[in-house]
Amino acid sequence: MLDLSQTVTLYCSSLEAREFSQKQRDKLADSGKALPDGSFPIANCSDLANARQAIGRASNPSAARAHIAKRAAALKCPGDK
C-alpha cells in the first residue's frame, strides 16, 4: 500500500496542463464546460485539478470558483466529496 507522500506524488505527476485552441475553448464555453470567455476549460478530472491550481490567475475569481464547483459536481472525480 502507498503512503500519503507516494500517493500525492503519483497524483501530481499525472496532472498535465493542456493547451486548448480558441475553437475548443468556444465549444467548451457553449456547452458550459468553460467560462463564457473560454477561460477555465474543464473537460475531465485532470482539467479540474489544473483549474483549481490556476484560480489565482482568474480575472474573476468568484466566477471561476463557482464554475470549478459546478464542474466538480458534474464530473464526480475520484477524491472529490
Protein Blocks (a to p, Z undefined) as FASTA:
>chain_A
ZZfklmmmmmmmmpccddddfklmmmmmmnopacfkopaiafbfklmmmmmmmmmmpfbl
mlmmmmmmmmmmmnopghiZZ
